[in-house]
């Protein structure tokens, strides 16, 4: 049954496998959920041919304001947040699907300022990070001393840049990086989003004190990115289009299976490619 309210207008930035799944669900189920797809943008417009109605294809991202979106969902690449994040917040709330972009302090500050100025909220996809609310509670209670996130996948599953792109797997299991998440994100922008979500969740530790470990493990079979599930659409809260402060959303993040006990050892998280994708609100 259609909801008796004005539909929320949603734009999608990125049309890879994740974007395709989201667009498909919005077209099929959006109306009954009170959501209306108003545009899809992709760096390569040709990828949308034949699957996205021409009227919904946006060829110039700078012109997104003409579609009057209430929410823009970024599922493309951190560069989009670097280059267009603040501009998007001029027109709509923003769901960041590439949280590794926030490891860049200039980008984070730009989003903070734009959110304050235009009164739009920022949401962050947590990716494969389960139990985020527990880590947020633990951190808020003063019981989080350290956080270490290990991401292991088959070497073919990495899309690395800079010095990490030349890293070689020397055996069945090779540690490619171990150190602050902030140092990893620029060189593994597509493979560090879960770690970035952990750094945002552990507010007292942040990108500089949350430790990320990137492991190439040939014993793990390469797995294609799983499609988003319709619950993503249902997870957007009713207040998504209401005015709100970025600090209250942007700095209330969340990671991993832990309890509020102050006597627990440092939290450690291990993730493999089989973990599903979910979305949470900051």
C-alpha positions as CSV (number, residue, x, y, z in Angstrom):
1,X,0.0,0.0,0.0
2,X,1.4,3.4,-0.9
3,X,2.1,5.7,2.1
4,X,-0.1,8.7,2.6
5,X,2.7,11.3,2.5
6,X,4.8,13.0,-0.1
7,X,7.5,10.6,-1.3
8,X,11.1,11.4,-0.3
9,X,13.1,12.1,-3.4
10,X,16.3,10.0,-3.7
11,X,19.3,10.4,-6.0
12,X,21.9,7.7,-6.5
13,X,25.5,8.5,-7.3
14,X,27.3,5.5,-8.7
15,X,26.1,2.7,-10.9
16,X,28.4,-0.2,-10.2
17,X,27.0,-3.4,-8.8
18,X,25.9,-1.8,-5.5
19,X,24.3,1.2,-7.3
20,X,22.5,-1.1,-9.8
21,X,21.0,-3.1,-7.0
22,X,19.9,0.0,-5.1
23,X,18.4,1.6,-8.2
24,X,16.6,-1.7,-9.1
25,X,15.0,-1.8,-5.6
26,X,14.0,1.9,-5.7
27,X,12.3,1.5,-9.1
28,X,10.5,-1.7,-8.0
29,X,9.7,-0.9,-4.4
30,X,10.3,2.8,-3.8
31,X,6.7,3.9,-4.2
32,X,5.4,1.6,-1.6
33,X,8.1,2.7,0.8
34,X,7.5,6.4,0.2
35,X,10.6,6.8,-1.9
36,X,11.0,8.3,-5.4
37,X,14.1,7.8,-7.5
38,X,14.8,11.2,-9.1
39,X,18.2,10.7,-10.7
40,X,21.1,8.3,-11.2
41,X,24.6,9.5,-12.0
42,X,27.6,7.5,-13.1
43,X,31.1,8.6,-14.2
44,X,30.6,6.5,-17.3
45,X,27.0,7.4,-18.5
46,X,27.1,4.6,-21.0
47,X,26.8,2.1,-18.2
48,X,23.3,3.3,-17.5
49,X,22.1,2.8,-21.1
50,X,19.2,0.3,-21.4
51,X,18.7,-0.1,-17.7
52,X,18.1,3.4,-16.3
53,X,15.2,5.4,-17.9
54,X,16.7,8.3,-19.8
55,X,14.6,10.8,-17.8
56,X,16.4,9.6,-14.6
57,X,19.9,9.8,-16.0
58,X,21.9,12.7,-14.7
59,X,24.9,13.5,-16.9
60,X,26.2,16.5,-14.9
61,X,26.5,15.9,-11.2
62,X,26.9,19.6,-10.5
63,X,23.3,20.0,-11.8
64,X,21.8,17.6,-9.2
65,X,20.0,20.5,-7.5
66,X,17.7,20.7,-10.5
67,X,16.2,17.3,-9.5
68,X,15.4,18.6,-5.9
69,X,16.5,15.5,-4.0
70,X,15.9,15.0,-0.3
71,X,18.6,12.4,0.0
72,X,21.6,11.6,-2.2
73,X,23.2,8.2,-1.8
74,X,26.8,7.9,-2.8
75,X,28.0,4.4,-3.8
76,X,30.7,5.4,-6.2
77,X,34.2,6.2,-4.9
78,X,35.7,8.4,-2.1
79,X,36.7,10.9,-4.8
80,X,33.1,11.8,-5.2
81,X,32.8,12.8,-1.5
82,X,36.1,14.8,-1.8
83,X,34.9,16.7,-4.9
84,X,31.2,16.9,-4.5
85,X,30.3,16.1,-0.8
86,X,29.9,19.7,0.3
87,X,28.0,20.7,-2.8
88,X,25.6,17.8,-2.4
89,X,24.9,19.0,1.2
90,X,23.8,22.3,-0.3
91,X,20.8,20.6,-1.8
92,X,20.1,17.4,0.2
93,X,21.0,15.1,3.0
94,X,23.9,12.8,2.1
95,X,24.5,9.1,2.7
96,X,28.2,8.4,2.4
97,X,28.8,4.9,1.0
98,X,32.6,5.4,0.9
99,X,33.5,6.4,4.5
100,X,37.2,6.1,3.7
101,X,36.8,9.6,2.2
102,X,36.4,11.0,5.8
103,X,40.0,10.0,6.6
104,X,40.9,13.2,4.7
105,X,40.6,15.9,7.4
106,X,39.9,18.6,4.9
107,X,37.0,16.7,3.5
108,X,35.6,16.0,6.9
109,X,35.8,19.7,7.8
110,X,34.1,20.7,4.6
111,X,31.2,18.3,5.3
112,X,30.9,19.6,8.8
113,X,30.7,23.2,7.6
114,X,28.3,22.5,4.8
115,X,26.0,20.5,7.1
116,X,25.9,23.4,9.6
117,X,25.4,26.0,6.9
118,X,22.7,24.2,4.8
119,X,21.1,22.3,7.7
120,X,21.4,18.9,6.0
121,X,22.5,15.6,7.7
122,X,25.2,13.2,6.9
123,X,24.7,9.4,7.1
124,X,27.5,6.8,6.8
125,X,27.3,3.2,5.5
126,X,29.1,0.9,7.9
127,X,29.6,-1.8,5.3
128,X,30.5,-5.2,6.8
129,X,31.0,-3.8,10.3
130,X,28.6,-5.7,12.7
131,X,28.0,-4.6,16.3
132,X,28.8,-0.9,15.7
133,X,26.3,0.2,18.3
134,X,28.0,-1.8,20.9
135,X,31.4,-0.2,20.3
136,X,29.8,3.3,20.3
137,X,28.3,2.5,23.8
138,X,31.6,1.1,25.0
139,X,33.4,4.2,23.8
140,X,30.9,6.5,25.3
141,X,31.2,4.7,28.7
142,X,35.0,5.3,28.6
143,X,35.8,1.6,28.3
144,X,37.3,1.5,24.8
145,X,41.1,1.5,25.1
146,X,42.0,0.3,21.6
147,X,40.4,-1.0,18.5
148,X,42.0,-3.2,15.8
149,X,40.2,-4.2,12.6
150,X,41.6,-6.9,10.4
151,X,40.3,-7.2,6.8
152,X,41.3,-10.4,5.0
153,X,40.4,-11.3,1.4
154,X,41.9,-13.0,-1.6
155,X,44.6,-10.9,-3.3
156,X,42.3,-10.6,-6.4
157,X,39.7,-8.8,-4.2
158,X,41.9,-5.8,-3.6
159,X,41.9,-2.5,-5.6
160,X,45.0,-0.8,-4.2
161,X,46.8,2.4,-5.1
162,X,50.1,4.0,-4.4
163,X,52.8,1.9,-2.7
164,X,50.3,-0.8,-1.8
165,X,49.5,-1.5,-5.4
166,X,53.0,-2.9,-5.8
167,X,52.8,-5.0,-2.7
168,X,53.3,-8.7,-3.4
169,X,51.8,-11.7,-1.6
170,X,54.7,-13.8,-0.5
171,X,52.8,-16.8,0.8
172,X,49.3,-18.1,1.6
173,X,48.8,-15.2,4.0
174,X,50.5,-11.8,3.7
175,X,50.0,-8.7,5.9
176,X,50.0,-5.8,3.4
177,X,49.4,-3.0,5.9
178,X,49.2,-2.7,9.7
179,X,48.9,0.8,11.2
180,X,46.5,3.7,11.7
181,X,43.4,3.6,9.5
182,X,44.1,7.2,8.4
183,X,47.3,6.1,6.7
184,X,45.6,3.2,4.9
185,X,42.5,4.9,3.4
186,X,44.3,6.8,0.7
187,X,45.9,3.7,-0.7
188,X,43.0,1.3,-0.3
189,X,40.0,3.5,-0.7
190,X,37.7,0.6,-1.8
191,X,39.0,-1.9,0.8
192,X,39.1,0.3,3.9
193,X,35.6,1.5,4.2
194,X,34.8,-0.9,7.1
195,X,37.8,0.2,8.9
196,X,36.9,3.8,8.3
197,X,33.4,3.1,9.8
198,X,35.2,1.7,12.8
199,X,37.3,4.8,13.2
200,X,34.2,7.0,13.0
201,X,32.4,4.8,15.6
202,X,35.3,4.8,18.1
203,X,35.1,8.6,18.6
204,X,37.7,8.7,21.3
205,X,40.2,6.9,19.0
206,X,39.4,8.1,15.6
207,X,41.3,7.5,12.4
208,X,44.7,8.0,14.0
209,X,44.3,5.5,16.9
210,X,42.1,2.8,15.4
211,X,44.5,0.2,13.9
212,X,43.8,-1.4,10.5
213,X,45.3,-4.6,9.3
214,X,45.0,-5.5,5.6
215,X,45.7,-9.2,4.8
216,X,45.9,-10.9,1.5
217,X,44.9,-14.5,2.1
218,X,45.0,-16.9,-0.9
219,X,43.0,-19.5,1.1
220,X,39.9,-17.2,0.8
221,X,38.0,-17.5,-2.4
222,X,37.4,-14.2,-4.2
223,X,33.7,-13.3,-3.8
224,X,31.7,-10.8,-5.8
225,X,30.2,-7.8,-3.9
226,X,26.9,-8.8,-2.5
227,X,23.9,-6.8,-3.6
228,X,22.2,-4.5,-1.2
229,X,19.0,-5.8,0.4
230,X,15.7,-3.9,0.5
231,X,16.0,-3.4,4.3
232,X,18.5,-0.6,3.3
233,X,15.5,1.4,2.0
234,X,13.5,0.7,5.2
235,X,16.4,1.7,7.4
236,X,16.3,5.3,6.4
237,X,14.7,7.0,9.4
238,X,11.6,9.3,9.1
239,X,13.7,12.3,10.1
240,X,16.1,11.8,7.1
241,X,14.9,15.0,5.5
242,X,14.5,17.1,8.7
243,X,17.0,19.7,9.8
244,X,19.8,18.3,12.0
245,X,23.4,19.1,13.0
246,X,26.2,17.2,11.5
247,X,28.1,16.9,14.8
248,X,25.1,15.0,16.3
249,X,25.1,12.5,13.4
250,X,28.5,12.7,11.9
251,X,30.4,12.2,15.2
252,X,28.2,9.5,16.7
253,X,29.6,6.5,14.9
254,X,29.8,2.8,15.8
255,X,32.0,-0.8,15.6
256,X,31.9,-4.5,16.7
257,X,31.0,-7.4,18.9
258,X,31.9,-6.2,22.4
259,X,30.1,-5.4,25.7
260,X,30.1,-2.4,27.9
261,X,32.3,-4.1,30.5
262,X,35.3,-1.9,31.3
263,X,37.3,-5.1,32.1
264,X,37.3,-6.4,28.6
265,X,40.6,-6.7,26.7
266,X,41.1,-4.4,23.7
267,X,38.5,-4.9,21.0
268,X,39.6,-6.8,17.9
269,X,37.6,-7.2,14.8
270,X,38.1,-9.7,12.0
271,X,36.2,-9.4,8.7
272,X,36.2,-11.4,5.5
273,X,34.6,-10.9,2.1
274,X,31.6,-13.0,3.1
275,X,30.3,-10.3,5.5
276,X,27.1,-8.7,4.2
277,X,26.5,-5.0,3.6
278,X,24.4,-2.9,5.9
279,X,23.8,0.8,6.5
280,X,23.6,2.7,9.8
281,X,22.9,6.3,10.8
282,X,25.5,8.4,12.6
